[in-house]
Amino acid sequence: RKEVEQDPGPFNVPEGATVAFNCTYSNSASQSFFWYRQDCRKEPKLLMSVYSSGNEDGRFTAQLNRASQYISLLIRDSKLSDSATYLCVVNNAGTASKLTFGTGTRLQVTL
Amino acid sequence: GAGVSQSPSNKVTEKGKDVELRCDPISGHTALYWYRQRLGQGLEFLIYFQGNSAPDKSGLPSDRFSAERTGGSVSTLTIQRTQQEDSAVYLCASSLSPSGSYEQYFGPGTRLTVT
């Protein structure tokens, strides 16, 4: 089983739609969680950290479910500019140096 | 301020040749990471440097891969006797702290093609 698993998509949604991605992780001792965004042929950039209590940043909401070992990302009122690959990222206890990246979920927002 | 820079941006090399990839982290960032991303795949961790500590080399795929970080700043990733499966984008990232709670800032990557 992969350490971090994501549905590769693509998710094709119209502008204005709400879309949600889930990600599961295998190590119950994982400590830190993030969503990164990667545009085509570009480097990944941090979108948001994921906190135990859940957190929101504008149209983006991240949730963590430790019991079920998954994190989610909700995007409301999708924009064309949201089209990208969203990477689920986990930092495991005892490996402070290493982030483990999922393979990403591709989102395509259309007119 | 300046972000993470990498050079060259593209490198085409013949199978069996050695290549050197360079990374300049953000000034003041103590942690530096190398990742590999094959086409359509996720990021694979290769190696991590933090200050004067011994690097975490646990992700290096073979002894053909090595990396150095001189003076706690610039890093070079060397691939010896390149193989076609080495073709990928090699990404460097730096962060303020190795704790994992600080954002990793990525460079634009070096696209390596082994023919």
Chai-1 contact restraints between the chains, C-beta under 6 A:
chainA,res_idxA,chainB,res_idxB,connection_type,confidence,min_distance_angstrom,max_distance_angstrom,comment,restraint_id
A,S32,B,G100,contact,1.0,0.0,6.0,A-B,restraint_1
A,S32,B,S101,contact,1.0,0.0,6.0,A-B,restraint_2
A,E43,B,L91,contact,1.0,0.0,6.0,A-B,restraint_3
A,E43,B,F106,contact,1.0,0.0,6.0,A-B,restraint_4
A,E43,B,P108,contact,1.0,0.0,6.0,A-B,restraint_5
A,E43,B,G109,contact,1.0,0.0,6.0,A-B,restraint_6
A,P44,B,F106,contact,1.0,0.0,6.0,A-B,restraint_7
A,L46,B,E103,contact,1.0,0.0,6.0,A-B,restraint_8
A,N91,B,G100,contact,1.0,0.0,6.0,A-B,restraint_9
A,A96,B,P98,contact,1.0,0.0,6.0,A-B,restraint_10
A,A96,B,S99,contact,1.0,0.0,6.0,A-B,restraint_11
A,A96,B,G100,contact,1.0,0.0,6.0,A-B,restraint_12
A,S97,B,Y48,contact,1.0,0.0,6.0,A-B,restraint_13
A,S97,B,D56,contact,1.0,0.0,6.0,A-B,restraint_14
A,S97,B,P98,contact,1.0,0.0,6.0,A-B,restraint_15
A,K98,B,F45,contact,1.0,0.0,6.0,A-B,restraint_16
A,F101,B,G42,contact,1.0,0.0,6.0,A-B,restraint_17
A,F101,B,L43,contact,1.0,0.0,6.0,A-B,restraint_18
A,G102,B,G42,contact,1.0,0.0,6.0,A-B,restraint_19
A,T103,B,G42,contact,1.0,0.0,6.0,A-B,restraint_20
